[in-house]
Amino acid sequence: MSDVSSQIYQAVREVITRRSYDRAVAATALAERLLHNEGAIVRQEDEIFVGERPMSKDRELLSRMAQSTGLGFALYAGNRRIAVAAVLDAGTPPELGEFAHGDLVDRVLRRREIFKGSVEYREREYLAVCRPLHASGGQDFAPVGMIEAFQDKEAYFDLLAAAARSGVEDQVADVEERADSMESIIHFIDDVARRLQLLALNGNIIAAQAGEHGRAFRVVCRELGSLADQAKNTGQEVRKLIQTMGLERSEQDLMNPFEALEEAVGPDAGSTPSPSP
C-alpha cells in the first residue's frame, strides 16, 4: 500500500462525505420551510404541532422528504425524537422516544447552530445534519425542537460502489462490442492475406512449370505476394490501433478511480475521521 494511494483514497472519501453533508443541509432547510408553510409551529410538552396536526402522528411530510432525497429524517420535540421516516438506502432509522445525541443537543439546542458530523445509532455510524426548529414567529427565542437528516455511512458508500460497478459493466460491454467488431475486421484482413499468399505460391509453381511462357505470370505472382505482405502488415497495424484506442483494456483498467483505490489500499485504509461538530 503506497502512502500516495492512501492519501488519494482518503481525499476522495472526504469529498464525497462533504457533498453528502451539503445535500443534507439543503434537505433539512427545505423540510423546515415546508413545515412552516403547512401551518403555525408550536410545541406542547413532548409534541410538535403544525397547525392542528401533531407531527408524532402525521409523518407525511417527513416521508415525502425521505423518498425524494434518499435520506432519513427525524423530528425532535426539544431533545426527544418524536417522528422518523427513512428509505432503505438511508439505513435503519433510530428508535422513537429516544433522546438526541449529546453533541446534537449542545450544538443545535444550546448554541442554535447546525450540526454536521457522525453519530452512532444502534452501533452503526451515521452521517447526520441537524438544525434548530423554531416556533412560528419565534426565531429570536430558543428552538422548540430539531430537524435531522441522516444517512448510514457504510450503506452510503456501498451504494456508490454498486453504482460505480454498474457503470463499469456498461463500459466493459461497450468496449467488448467494439473490440468484437474490430476483431472481425482483423480476421477478414488476415484471411485475405493468407489467400493471396496461397495464390502467389500456386502461381509461382505453375509459372515455373510453364518455363519461358510463364515469365509474365511470375510478375503477377510477385505482385500477389507483395499484396499479401501488405495485407498482413495492415492487420498488424489495425491491432496496434486497437491497443492505442484502448479497445483491449480489461475490466480492471476500466475500474473507476474510487473503486480501484479501495481495492489497492483496502476498505479501511482511508476511513475518514468523524467530522468534529
FIVOSE-984616 format. One record per residue: residue number from 1; residue in three letters; chain; y, z, x of N, C-alpha, C in turn. Coordinates in Angstrom, 1 decimal. Atoms other than C-alpha are relative to their C-alpha. Last residue first. Example, Ala and Ser with C-alpha at 12.3 -4.5 7.8 and 13.67 -1.06 7.14 Angstrom:
BEGIN
2;Ser;A;-1.1;0.0;-0.9;-1.1;7.1;13.7;1.1;0.8;-0.8
1;Ala;A;-1.2;0.0;0.9;-4.5;7.8;12.3;1.2;0.0;0.9
//
This chain:
BEGIN
277;Pro;A;-0.8;0.1;1.2;19.0;15.4;-19.3;1.5;0.3;0.4
276;Ser;A;-0.5;-1.3;0.3;17.3;14.6;-16.0;1.0;0.0;-1.2
275;Pro;A;-1.5;0.0;-0.1;15.4;11.4;-16.1;0.5;1.4;-0.4
274;Ser;A;-0.7;-0.1;1.3;11.7;12.1;-15.7;1.5;0.1;0.2
273;Pro;A;-0.3;-1.4;0.4;10.6;10.9;-12.3;0.7;0.0;-1.3
272;Thr;A;-1.4;-0.3;-0.1;9.4;7.2;-12.3;0.2;1.5;-0.4
271;Ser;A;-0.4;-0.8;1.2;5.8;6.7;-11.6;1.4;0.4;0.2
270;Gly;A;-1.5;0.1;0.2;5.6;4.1;-8.8;0.5;0.7;-1.2
269;Ala;A;-0.8;-0.1;-1.2;2.3;4.9;-7.2;1.4;0.0;-0.3
268;Asp;A;-0.8;-1.3;-0.1;0.5;5.9;-10.4;1.0;0.0;1.1
267;Pro;A;-0.7;-0.3;1.2;-0.9;2.5;-11.5;0.9;1.2;0.1
266;Gly;A;0.7;-1.0;0.8;-1.9;1.4;-8.0;0.9;0.4;-1.2
265;Val;A;-0.3;-1.4;-0.4;0.1;-0.3;-5.3;-0.6;1.1;-0.8
264;Ala;A;0.0;-0.1;-1.4;-1.2;-3.9;-5.5;0.2;1.5;0.5
263;Glu;A;1.4;0.1;-0.5;-2.4;-3.9;-9.1;0.0;0.3;1.5
262;Glu;A;0.8;-1.1;0.5;0.9;-2.5;-10.3;-1.4;0.0;0.6
261;Leu;A;-0.3;-1.2;-0.8;2.8;-4.9;-8.1;-0.8;1.2;-0.4
260;Ala;A;0.5;0.3;-1.4;0.9;-7.9;-9.6;0.3;1.2;0.8
259;Glu;A;1.5;-0.3;-0.1;1.5;-6.5;-13.1;-0.6;-0.2;1.3
258;Phe;A;0.2;-1.4;0.4;5.3;-6.2;-12.7;-1.5;0.3;0.1
257;Pro;A;-0.3;-0.9;-1.1;5.6;-9.5;-10.7;-0.3;1.4;-0.4
256;Asn;A;-1.4;-0.3;0.0;3.8;-11.6;-13.4;0.3;1.1;1.0
255;Met;A;-0.2;-1.3;0.5;0.4;-12.9;-12.5;1.5;0.4;0.1
254;Leu;A;-0.8;0.0;1.1;0.4;-16.6;-11.9;0.4;1.3;-0.6
253;Asp;A;-1.3;0.5;-0.4;-0.9;-16.4;-8.4;1.0;0.0;-1.1
252;Gln;A;-0.7;-1.1;-0.8;-3.7;-14.1;-9.6;1.4;-0.5;0.5
251;Glu;A;-0.6;-0.9;0.9;-4.6;-16.7;-12.3;0.7;1.2;0.8
250;Ser;A;1.0;-0.8;0.8;-5.2;-19.2;-9.6;0.8;0.9;-0.9
249;Arg;A;-0.2;-1.5;-0.1;-2.8;-21.9;-8.5;-1.0;0.7;-0.8
248;Glu;A;1.3;-0.6;-0.3;-4.2;-25.4;-8.3;0.1;1.5;0.2
247;Leu;A;1.0;0.1;1.0;-1.4;-27.0;-10.2;-1.4;0.5;0.3
246;Gly;A;0.6;-1.3;0.4;1.2;-25.6;-7.9;-1.0;-0.1;-1.1
245;Met;A;-0.5;-0.3;1.3;3.3;-28.8;-7.6;-0.6;1.3;-0.6
244;Thr;A;-1.4;-0.2;-0.1;2.6;-28.9;-3.9;0.6;0.4;-1.3
243;Gln;A;-0.2;-1.3;-0.7;-1.1;-28.4;-4.4;1.5;0.3;0.1
242;Ile;A;0.4;-1.0;1.0;-1.1;-31.3;-7.0;0.2;1.4;0.6
241;Leu;A;-1.0;-0.2;1.0;0.8;-33.4;-4.6;-0.3;1.0;-1.0
240;Lys;A;-1.1;-0.7;-0.7;-1.7;-32.8;-1.8;1.2;0.3;-1.0
239;Arg;A;0.5;-1.4;-0.2;-4.5;-33.9;-4.1;1.1;0.9;0.6
238;Val;A;-0.2;-0.6;1.3;-2.4;-37.0;-5.0;-0.5;1.4;0.0
237;Glu;A;-1.5;-0.3;0.2;-2.0;-37.8;-1.3;0.2;0.7;-1.4
236;Gln;A;-0.3;-1.2;-0.8;-5.8;-37.5;-0.8;1.4;0.4;-0.2
235;Gly;A;0.6;-1.2;0.6;-6.4;-39.9;-3.7;0.3;1.2;0.7
234;Thr;A;-0.8;-0.4;1.2;-3.8;-42.3;-2.3;-0.6;1.2;-0.7
233;Asn;A;-1.2;-0.8;-0.5;-5.6;-42.2;1.1;0.9;0.4;-1.2
232;Lys;A;0.5;-1.3;-0.4;-8.9;-43.3;-0.6;1.2;0.9;0.5
231;Ala;A;0.3;-0.8;1.2;-7.1;-46.1;-2.4;-0.5;1.4;0.3
230;Gln;A;-1.3;-0.4;0.6;-5.5;-47.3;0.8;-0.3;0.8;-1.3
229;Asp;A;-0.6;-1.1;-0.8;-8.9;-47.3;2.5;1.3;0.5;-0.6
228;Ala;A;0.8;-1.2;0.2;-10.4;-49.3;-0.3;0.5;1.2;0.8
227;Leu;A;-0.4;-0.5;1.3;-7.5;-51.8;-0.1;-0.8;1.3;-0.3
226;Ser;A;-1.3;-0.7;-0.1;-8.2;-52.2;3.6;0.5;0.6;-1.3
225;Gly;A;0.2;-1.3;-0.7;-11.9;-52.8;2.9;1.3;0.7;0.2
224;Leu;A;0.6;-0.9;1.0;-11.0;-55.4;0.2;-0.2;1.4;0.7
223;Glu;A;-1.1;-0.4;0.9;-8.6;-57.1;2.6;-0.6;1.0;-1.0
222;Arg;A;-0.8;-0.9;-0.8;-11.4;-57.2;5.3;1.2;0.5;-0.9
221;Cys;A;0.7;-1.3;-0.1;-13.7;-58.7;2.6;0.8;1.0;0.8
220;Val;A;-0.1;-0.7;1.3;-11.2;-61.4;1.8;-0.7;1.4;0.1
219;Val;A;-1.4;-0.5;0.1;-11.0;-62.3;5.5;0.2;0.7;-1.3
218;Arg;A;-0.1;-1.2;-0.8;-14.8;-62.4;5.7;1.4;0.6;-0.1
217;Phe;A;0.4;-1.1;0.8;-14.8;-64.9;2.8;0.1;1.4;0.7
216;Ala;A;-1.1;-0.3;0.9;-12.8;-67.3;4.9;-0.3;1.2;-0.9
215;Arg;A;-1.1;-0.6;-0.8;-15.4;-67.1;7.7;1.1;0.4;-1.0
214;Gly;A;-0.4;-1.3;0.6;-18.4;-67.5;5.3;1.2;0.6;0.7
213;His;A;-0.6;0.2;1.3;-18.9;-71.2;6.0;0.5;1.3;-0.6
212;Glu;A;-1.4;0.5;-0.1;-19.3;-70.5;9.7;0.6;-0.2;-1.4
211;Gly;A;-0.3;0.5;-1.3;-22.3;-68.2;9.1;1.5;-0.5;0.0
210;Ala;A;-0.5;1.3;0.2;-23.2;-67.8;5.4;0.4;-0.7;1.3
209;Gln;A;1.1;0.8;0.3;-25.4;-64.8;6.2;0.4;-1.5;-0.1
208;Ala;A;0.8;0.2;-1.3;-22.5;-63.1;7.9;-1.2;-0.9;-0.2
207;Ala;A;-0.8;0.9;-0.9;-20.3;-63.8;4.8;-0.8;-0.2;1.3
206;Ile;A;0.1;1.4;0.5;-23.0;-62.3;2.5;0.7;-1.0;0.9
205;Ile;A;1.4;0.4;-0.2;-23.2;-59.1;4.6;-0.2;-1.5;-0.4
204;Asn;A;0.2;0.3;-1.4;-19.4;-58.9;4.8;-1.5;-0.4;0.3
203;Gly;A;-0.6;1.3;-0.3;-19.2;-59.3;1.0;-0.1;-0.3;1.5
202;Asn;A;0.9;1.1;0.4;-21.7;-56.5;0.5;0.6;-1.4;0.3
201;Leu;A;1.3;-0.1;-0.8;-19.7;-54.1;2.6;-0.9;-1.2;-0.4
200;Ala;A;-0.3;0.4;-1.3;-16.3;-55.1;1.1;-1.3;-0.1;0.9
199;Leu;A;-0.3;1.4;0.1;-17.7;-54.8;-2.4;0.2;-0.6;1.4
198;Leu;A;1.3;0.7;0.2;-19.1;-51.4;-1.6;0.1;-1.5;-0.1
197;Gln;A;0.7;-0.1;-1.2;-15.8;-50.2;-0.1;-1.4;-0.7;-0.1
196;Leu;A;-0.6;0.9;-0.9;-14.0;-51.5;-3.2;-0.7;0.0;1.4
195;Arg;A;0.4;1.3;0.4;-16.4;-49.6;-5.4;0.6;-1.1;0.9
194;Arg;A;1.5;0.2;-0.3;-16.0;-46.4;-3.5;-0.4;-1.4;-0.3
193;Ala;A;0.1;0.1;-1.5;-12.1;-46.7;-3.5;-1.5;-0.3;0.4
192;Val;A;-0.5;1.3;-0.4;-12.1;-47.4;-7.3;-0.2;-0.2;1.5
191;Asp;A;1.0;0.9;0.5;-14.3;-44.3;-7.9;0.4;-1.5;0.4
190;Asp;A;1.2;-0.1;-0.9;-12.0;-42.2;-5.7;-1.1;-1.0;-0.4
189;Ile;A;-0.4;0.6;-1.3;-9.0;-43.4;-7.7;-1.1;0.0;1.0
188;Phe;A;-0.1;1.4;0.2;-10.7;-42.6;-11.0;0.3;-0.7;1.3
187;His;A;1.4;0.5;0.1;-11.8;-39.2;-9.8;0.0;-1.5;-0.2
186;Ile;A;0.6;0.0;-1.4;-8.2;-38.5;-8.7;-1.4;-0.6;0.0
185;Ile;A;-0.6;1.1;-0.7;-6.9;-39.5;-12.1;-0.5;-0.1;1.4
184;Ser;A;0.6;1.2;0.5;-9.4;-37.2;-13.8;0.6;-1.2;0.7
183;Glu;A;1.3;0.2;-0.6;-8.3;-34.4;-11.6;-0.7;-1.3;-0.4
182;Met;A;-0.2;0.5;-1.4;-4.7;-34.9;-12.6;-1.3;-0.2;0.7
181;Ser;A;-0.5;1.4;0.2;-5.6;-34.5;-16.3;0.2;-0.6;1.4
180;Asp;A;1.2;0.9;0.4;-7.8;-31.5;-15.5;0.5;-1.4;-0.1
179;Ala;A;0.8;0.2;-1.1;-4.9;-29.9;-13.5;-1.2;-0.9;-0.4
178;Arg;A;-0.7;0.9;-0.9;-2.5;-30.3;-16.4;-0.9;-0.4;1.2
177;Glu;A;0.0;1.3;0.7;-4.9;-28.6;-18.8;0.6;-1.1;0.9
176;Glu;A;1.4;0.6;0.0;-5.7;-25.9;-16.3;0.0;-1.3;-0.7
175;Val;A;0.3;0.5;-1.3;-2.0;-25.2;-15.8;-1.3;-0.7;0.1
174;Asp;A;-0.8;1.2;-0.2;-1.4;-24.9;-19.5;-0.2;-0.7;1.4
173;Ala;A;0.5;1.1;0.8;-4.3;-22.6;-19.9;0.8;-1.3;0.1
172;Val;A;1.2;0.5;-0.6;-3.1;-20.5;-17.0;-0.6;-1.1;-0.8
171;Gln;A;-0.4;0.8;-1.1;0.4;-20.2;-18.4;-1.3;-0.6;0.7
170;Asp;A;-0.6;1.3;0.5;-0.9;-19.1;-21.8;0.3;-0.9;1.2
169;Glu;A;1.2;0.8;0.6;-3.2;-16.5;-20.1;0.6;-1.4;-0.5
168;Val;A;0.7;0.5;-1.2;-0.2;-15.2;-18.0;-1.1;-0.9;-0.5
167;Gly;A;-0.8;1.1;-0.5;1.9;-14.8;-21.2;-0.7;-0.7;1.2
166;Ser;A;0.1;1.1;1.0;-0.9;-12.8;-22.8;0.8;-1.2;0.5
165;Arg;A;1.3;0.7;-0.1;-1.2;-10.7;-19.7;-0.1;-1.2;-0.9
164;Ala;A;0.0;0.7;-1.2;2.5;-9.9;-19.8;-1.3;-0.8;0.2
163;Ala;A;-0.8;1.2;0.2;2.3;-8.9;-23.4;0.1;-0.9;1.2
162;Ala;A;0.7;0.9;0.9;-0.5;-6.6;-22.6;0.7;-1.3;-0.3
161;Ala;A;1.0;0.6;-0.8;1.4;-5.1;-19.7;-0.8;-1.0;-0.8
160;Leu;A;-0.6;1.0;-0.8;4.4;-4.5;-21.9;-1.0;-0.7;0.9
159;Leu;A;-0.4;1.1;0.8;2.3;-2.7;-24.4;0.6;-1.2;0.8
158;Asp;A;1.3;0.7;0.3;0.6;-0.6;-21.7;0.4;-1.2;-0.9
157;Phe;A;0.3;0.8;-1.2;4.1;0.3;-20.5;-1.3;-0.8;-0.2
156;Tyr;A;-1.0;1.0;-0.1;5.1;1.5;-24.0;-0.3;-0.9;1.2
155;Ala;A;0.3;1.0;1.0;1.8;3.3;-24.6;1.0;-1.1;0.2
154;Glu;A;1.1;0.8;-0.5;2.4;5.1;-21.3;-0.4;-1.1;-1.0
153;Lys;A;-0.4;0.7;-1.2;5.9;6.3;-22.3;-1.2;-0.9;0.5
152;Asp;A;1.0;-0.5;-1.0;5.2;7.2;-25.9;0.1;-0.9;1.2
151;Gln;A;1.0;1.1;-0.4;8.5;6.2;-27.5;-1.0;0.6;1.0
150;Phe;A;0.9;-0.3;-1.1;11.1;8.4;-29.2;-1.0;-1.1;0.1
149;Ala;A;0.9;1.2;-0.1;14.2;8.2;-31.3;-0.9;0.2;1.2
148;Glu;A;0.7;0.3;-1.3;15.9;11.5;-32.3;-0.8;-1.3;-0.2
147;Ile;A;0.8;1.2;0.2;18.5;12.3;-34.9;-0.6;-0.4;1.3
146;Met;A;0.2;1.0;-1.0;19.9;15.8;-34.8;-0.8;-1.2;-0.5
145;Gly;A;1.3;0.4;-0.4;21.2;18.5;-37.1;0.0;-1.0;1.1
144;Val;A;0.9;-0.7;1.0;24.2;20.2;-38.7;-1.5;-0.4;0.3
143;Pro;A;0.9;0.9;0.7;26.3;19.4;-35.7;-0.9;0.8;-1.0
142;Ala;A;1.3;0.0;-0.6;29.1;22.0;-34.8;-0.9;-1.0;-0.8
141;Phe;A;0.8;-1.3;0.1;32.5;21.1;-36.2;-1.4;-0.2;0.7
140;Asp;A;-0.6;-1.0;-1.0;35.1;18.4;-35.2;-0.8;1.3;0.0
139;Gln;A;0.2;0.4;-1.4;32.9;15.6;-36.7;0.6;1.0;1.0
138;Gly;A;0.1;-1.2;-0.9;32.7;17.5;-40.0;-0.2;-0.4;1.4
137;Gly;A;-1.3;-0.5;-0.2;33.9;14.8;-42.5;0.0;1.2;0.9
136;Ser;A;-1.0;0.9;0.4;30.3;14.2;-43.6;1.4;0.7;0.1
135;Ala;A;-0.2;0.1;1.4;28.1;16.6;-41.8;1.2;-0.9;-0.3
134;His;A;-1.1;-0.8;0.6;27.4;15.8;-38.2;0.0;-0.1;-1.5
133;Leu;A;-0.3;0.5;1.4;24.2;14.6;-36.7;1.0;1.0;-0.6
132;Pro;A;-0.4;-1.0;1.1;24.1;15.1;-32.9;0.1;-0.7;-1.3
131;Arg;A;-1.4;-0.1;0.2;22.1;12.5;-30.8;0.4;1.0;-1.1
130;Cys;A;-0.3;-0.9;1.2;18.6;12.4;-29.4;1.5;0.1;0.0
129;Val;A;-1.4;0.0;0.1;17.0;9.8;-27.1;0.4;0.8;-1.2
128;Ala;A;-0.7;-0.5;1.2;13.4;10.3;-26.0;1.5;-0.2;0.1
127;Leu;A;-1.4;0.3;-0.2;10.9;8.7;-23.7;0.8;0.3;-1.2
126;Tyr;A;-0.8;0.9;0.8;7.7;10.5;-24.4;1.4;-0.3;0.6
125;Glu;A;-1.4;0.2;-0.4;5.1;12.2;-22.2;0.7;-1.1;-0.8
124;Arg;A;-0.3;1.4;-0.3;1.9;13.3;-23.9;1.5;-0.1;0.3
123;Glu;A;0.5;0.3;-1.4;0.5;16.8;-23.9;0.2;-1.4;0.3
122;Arg;A;1.5;0.0;0.0;1.0;17.1;-27.7;-0.6;-0.5;1.4
121;Tyr;A;0.5;-0.4;1.3;4.7;16.3;-27.3;-1.5;-0.2;0.0
120;Glu;A;1.4;0.0;0.1;6.4;16.3;-23.9;-0.4;0.4;-1.4
119;Val;A;0.4;-1.2;0.6;10.0;15.2;-23.3;-1.5;-0.1;-0.2
118;Ser;A;1.4;-0.1;0.3;11.5;12.6;-21.0;-0.3;1.4;-0.7
117;Gly;A;0.9;-0.5;-1.0;15.2;11.8;-20.9;-1.5;0.0;-0.5
116;Lys;A;0.9;1.1;-0.4;18.3;10.8;-22.7;-0.9;0.5;1.0
115;Phe;A;1.1;-0.3;-0.9;20.2;13.5;-24.7;-0.8;-1.3;0.3
114;Ile;A;1.2;0.8;0.2;23.5;12.5;-26.3;-1.0;0.4;1.1
113;Glu;A;0.1;1.2;-0.8;26.2;15.2;-26.2;-1.3;-0.7;-0.4
112;Arg;A;-0.4;1.1;0.9;27.3;17.9;-28.6;0.0;-1.3;0.8
111;Arg;A;-1.0;0.8;-0.8;27.1;20.6;-25.8;0.5;-1.2;-0.8
110;Arg;A;-1.0;-0.9;-0.6;25.3;23.2;-28.0;1.2;-0.8;0.7
109;Leu;A;-0.6;-0.9;1.0;23.5;21.0;-30.5;1.1;0.9;0.7
108;Val;A;-0.4;0.6;1.3;22.7;18.0;-28.4;0.8;0.9;-0.8
107;Arg;A;-0.9;1.1;-0.2;22.4;19.1;-24.7;0.6;-0.5;-1.3
106;Asp;A;-1.1;-0.3;-0.9;21.1;22.6;-25.2;1.0;-1.2;0.1
105;Val;A;-0.8;-1.0;0.6;18.9;21.9;-28.2;1.3;0.2;0.9
104;Leu;A;-0.8;0.7;1.1;17.5;18.7;-26.7;1.0;1.0;-0.6
103;Asp;A;-1.0;0.9;-0.6;16.6;20.5;-23.4;0.8;-0.7;-1.1
102;Gly;A;-1.2;-0.8;-0.4;14.9;23.3;-25.4;1.1;-0.9;0.6
101;His;A;0.1;-0.3;-1.4;12.6;20.9;-27.2;1.3;0.7;0.5
100;Ala;A;-0.3;1.0;-1.0;13.1;21.0;-30.9;-0.2;0.5;1.4
99;Phe;A;-1.3;-0.1;-0.5;11.4;23.4;-33.2;0.2;-0.9;1.1
98;Glu;A;-0.2;-0.6;-1.3;8.3;22.5;-35.1;1.5;0.0;0.4
97;Gly;A;-0.2;-1.4;0.0;8.3;22.0;-38.8;0.1;0.7;1.3
96;Leu;A;-1.1;-0.5;0.8;6.8;18.6;-38.7;0.1;1.5;0.0
95;Glu;A;0.3;-0.7;1.2;4.5;17.8;-35.8;1.3;0.3;-0.8
94;Pro;A;0.1;-1.4;-0.2;5.3;15.1;-33.2;-0.1;0.7;-1.4
93;Pro;A;-1.3;-0.8;0.3;4.6;11.5;-34.0;-0.2;1.5;0.2
92;Thr;A;0.2;-0.9;1.1;1.6;9.8;-32.3;1.2;0.9;-0.2
91;Gly;A;0.8;-1.2;-0.4;2.8;6.9;-30.2;-0.2;0.9;-1.2
90;Ala;A;-0.9;-1.0;-0.5;5.7;4.4;-30.6;-0.8;1.3;0.4
89;Asp;A;-0.4;0.2;-1.3;3.3;1.5;-30.8;0.8;1.1;0.6
88;Leu;A;1.1;-0.3;-1.0;1.6;2.8;-33.9;0.5;-0.1;1.4
87;Val;A;1.0;1.0;0.0;4.8;3.0;-35.9;-1.0;0.2;1.1
86;Ala;A;0.4;0.7;-1.3;6.7;6.2;-36.4;-1.0;-1.1;-0.3
85;Ala;A;0.5;1.3;0.4;8.5;8.3;-39.1;-0.3;-0.8;1.3
84;Val;A;0.4;0.8;-1.2;9.3;12.0;-38.8;-0.6;-1.3;-0.6
83;Ala;A;0.4;1.3;0.4;11.2;14.4;-41.1;-0.4;-0.8;1.2
82;Ile;A;0.4;0.0;1.4;12.0;18.1;-41.0;-0.5;-1.3;-0.5
81;Arg;A;0.4;1.3;0.4;12.1;19.0;-37.3;-0.4;-0.1;-1.4
80;Arg;A;1.3;0.1;0.6;13.9;22.3;-36.7;-0.3;-1.4;-0.5
79;Asn;A;1.0;0.3;-1.0;16.8;22.6;-34.3;-1.4;-0.1;-0.5
78;Gly;A;-0.1;-0.9;-1.1;19.5;22.4;-36.9;-0.9;-0.4;1.1
77;Ala;A;-1.0;-0.8;0.6;18.0;20.3;-39.6;0.2;1.2;1.0
76;Tyr;A;0.1;-1.5;-0.1;16.2;17.8;-37.5;1.1;0.6;-0.9
75;Leu;A;-1.3;-0.6;0.5;15.4;14.1;-38.1;-0.2;1.5;0.0
74;Ala;A;0.1;-1.4;0.5;12.7;12.3;-36.1;1.4;0.5;-0.5
73;Phe;A;-1.2;-0.7;0.3;12.3;8.6;-35.4;-0.3;1.4;-0.6
72;Gly;A;0.2;-1.1;1.0;9.5;6.6;-33.7;1.4;0.7;-0.2
71;Leu;A;-0.2;-1.4;-0.6;10.4;3.3;-32.1;-0.4;1.0;-1.1
70;Gly;A;1.2;-0.4;-0.8;9.1;-0.2;-32.9;0.1;1.3;0.6
69;Thr;A;-0.3;-0.2;-1.4;12.7;-1.2;-33.9;-1.2;0.2;0.8
68;Ser;A;-0.9;1.1;-0.5;12.4;-2.7;-37.4;0.2;0.1;1.5
67;Gln;A;0.6;1.3;0.1;9.4;-0.6;-38.5;0.8;-1.1;0.6
66;Ala;A;1.2;0.1;-0.9;10.8;2.6;-37.2;-0.6;-1.3;0.0
65;Met;A;-0.4;0.1;-1.4;14.2;2.0;-38.7;-1.2;-0.1;0.9
64;Arg;A;-0.6;1.4;-0.2;12.7;1.2;-42.1;0.4;-0.1;1.4
63;Ser;A;1.1;0.9;-0.1;10.5;4.4;-41.9;0.5;-1.4;0.2
62;Leu;A;0.7;-0.1;-1.3;13.5;6.5;-41.0;-1.1;-1.0;0.1
61;Leu;A;-0.9;0.5;-1.1;15.5;5.2;-44.0;-0.7;0.0;1.3
60;Glu;A;-0.1;1.5;0.1;12.6;5.6;-46.5;0.8;-0.5;1.2
59;Arg;A;0.0;0.5;-1.4;11.9;9.2;-45.4;0.1;-1.5;0.0
58;Asp;A;-0.3;1.4;0.1;12.8;11.0;-48.7;0.2;-0.6;1.4
57;Lys;A;0.9;0.6;0.9;11.0;14.3;-48.7;0.3;-1.5;-0.2
56;Ser;A;1.4;-0.4;-0.3;12.4;16.0;-45.7;-1.0;-0.6;-0.9
55;Met;A;0.6;0.9;-1.0;15.6;14.0;-46.2;-1.4;0.4;0.4
54;Pro;A;0.5;-0.9;-1.1;16.5;15.8;-49.4;-0.7;-0.9;1.0
53;Arg;A;1.3;0.2;-0.5;18.4;13.2;-51.6;-0.4;0.9;1.2
52;Glu;A;0.9;-0.9;0.6;21.4;14.2;-53.6;-1.5;0.0;0.5
51;Gly;A;-0.2;0.1;1.4;23.9;12.6;-51.3;-0.8;1.1;-0.7
50;Val;A;-0.9;1.1;0.0;22.2;12.8;-48.0;0.3;-0.4;-1.5
49;Phe;A;-0.2;0.8;1.2;20.8;16.3;-47.9;0.9;-1.2;0.3
48;Ile;A;-1.2;1.0;-0.1;19.5;17.9;-44.8;0.0;-0.8;-1.2
47;Glu;A;0.1;1.3;0.6;17.2;20.9;-45.3;1.3;-0.7;0.2
46;Asp;A;0.9;0.8;-0.9;16.4;24.2;-43.5;-0.1;-1.5;-0.6
45;Glu;A;1.0;-0.7;-0.6;19.4;26.1;-45.0;-0.8;-0.9;0.9
44;Gln;A;0.2;-1.2;0.8;21.5;23.6;-46.9;-1.3;0.7;0.5
43;Arg;A;1.2;-0.8;-0.3;22.9;21.0;-44.6;0.0;1.2;-0.9
42;Val;A;-0.2;-1.4;0.0;25.3;18.3;-45.9;-1.3;0.7;0.4
41;Ile;A;1.0;-0.8;-0.7;25.6;14.6;-45.4;0.4;1.4;0.0
40;Ala;A;-0.5;-1.1;-0.8;27.6;12.7;-48.0;-1.1;0.8;0.6
39;Gly;A;-0.6;-1.0;0.8;26.0;9.4;-49.1;0.5;1.1;0.9
38;Glu;A;0.8;-0.2;1.2;23.9;6.4;-48.0;0.6;1.1;-0.9
37;Asn;A;-0.3;1.0;1.1;26.6;5.1;-45.7;-0.8;0.3;-1.3
36;His;A;-1.4;-0.2;0.6;26.5;8.3;-43.7;0.3;-0.9;-1.1
35;Leu;A;0.1;-1.3;0.8;22.7;7.9;-43.2;1.4;0.3;-0.7
34;Leu;A;0.7;0.3;1.3;23.2;4.3;-42.2;-0.1;1.2;-0.9
33;Arg;A;-0.9;0.7;0.8;25.7;5.3;-39.5;-0.6;-0.4;-1.4
32;Glu;A;-1.1;-1.0;0.4;23.4;7.9;-38.1;1.0;-0.7;-0.9
31;Ala;A;0.6;-0.9;1.0;20.5;5.4;-38.0;1.0;1.0;-0.6
30;Leu;A;0.2;0.7;1.3;22.6;2.8;-36.3;-0.5;0.9;-1.1
29;Ala;A;-1.4;0.2;0.5;23.7;5.3;-33.6;-0.1;-0.7;-1.3
28;Thr;A;-0.4;-1.3;0.6;20.0;6.3;-33.2;1.4;-0.1;-0.6
27;Ala;A;0.8;-0.3;1.2;19.0;2.7;-32.7;0.4;1.3;-0.7
26;Ala;A;-0.6;0.9;1.1;21.8;1.9;-30.2;-0.7;0.3;-1.3
25;Val;A;-1.4;-0.4;0.3;20.8;4.9;-28.1;0.6;-0.8;-1.1
24;Ala;A;0.1;-1.1;0.9;17.1;3.9;-28.4;1.3;0.6;-0.3
23;Arg;A;0.4;0.5;1.4;17.8;0.4;-27.1;-0.1;1.2;-0.9
22;Asp;A;-1.1;0.6;0.6;19.7;1.9;-24.1;-0.3;-0.5;-1.5
21;Tyr;A;-1.0;-1.0;0.4;16.9;4.3;-23.4;1.2;-0.7;-0.7
20;Ser;A;0.5;-0.6;1.1;14.4;1.4;-23.3;0.9;1.1;-0.6
19;Arg;A;-0.3;0.8;1.2;16.7;-0.5;-21.1;-0.6;0.6;-1.2
18;Arg;A;-1.4;-0.1;0.3;16.7;2.4;-18.6;0.3;-0.9;-1.2
17;Thr;A;-0.2;-1.3;0.7;12.9;2.7;-18.7;1.5;0.1;-0.4
16;Ile;A;0.6;0.0;1.3;12.5;-1.0;-17.9;0.3;1.2;-0.8
15;Val;A;-0.8;0.9;0.8;15.0;-0.8;-15.0;-0.5;-0.1;-1.5
14;Glu;A;-1.3;-0.7;0.3;13.3;2.3;-13.7;0.9;-0.9;-0.9
13;Arg;A;0.2;-1.0;1.0;9.9;0.7;-13.9;1.3;0.7;-0.4
12;Val;A;0.3;0.7;1.3;11.0;-2.3;-12.0;-0.1;0.9;-1.1
11;Ala;A;-1.2;0.5;0.5;12.6;-0.1;-9.3;-0.2;-0.8;-1.3
10;Gln;A;-0.7;-1.1;0.6;9.4;1.8;-8.9;1.3;-0.4;-0.6
9;Tyr;A;0.7;-0.4;1.3;7.4;-1.3;-8.4;0.8;1.1;-0.7
8;Ile;A;-0.3;1.0;0.9;10.0;-2.6;-5.8;-0.6;0.4;-1.4
7;Gln;A;-1.4;-0.1;0.3;9.8;0.7;-3.9;0.4;-1.0;-1.1
6;Ser;A;-0.2;-1.2;0.8;6.1;0.7;-3.9;1.4;0.2;-0.5
5;Ser;A;0.6;0.3;1.3;5.9;-2.9;-2.7;0.2;1.2;-0.9
4;Val;A;-0.9;1.0;0.7;8.4;-2.1;0.1;-0.6;-0.2;-1.4
3;Asp;A;-1.2;-0.8;0.6;6.5;1.1;1.1;0.9;-1.0;-0.8
2;Ser;A;-1.2;0.0;-0.8;3.3;-1.0;1.5;1.1;0.7;-0.7
1;Met;A;-1.2;0.0;0.8;0.0;0.0;0.0;1.2;0.0;0.9
//
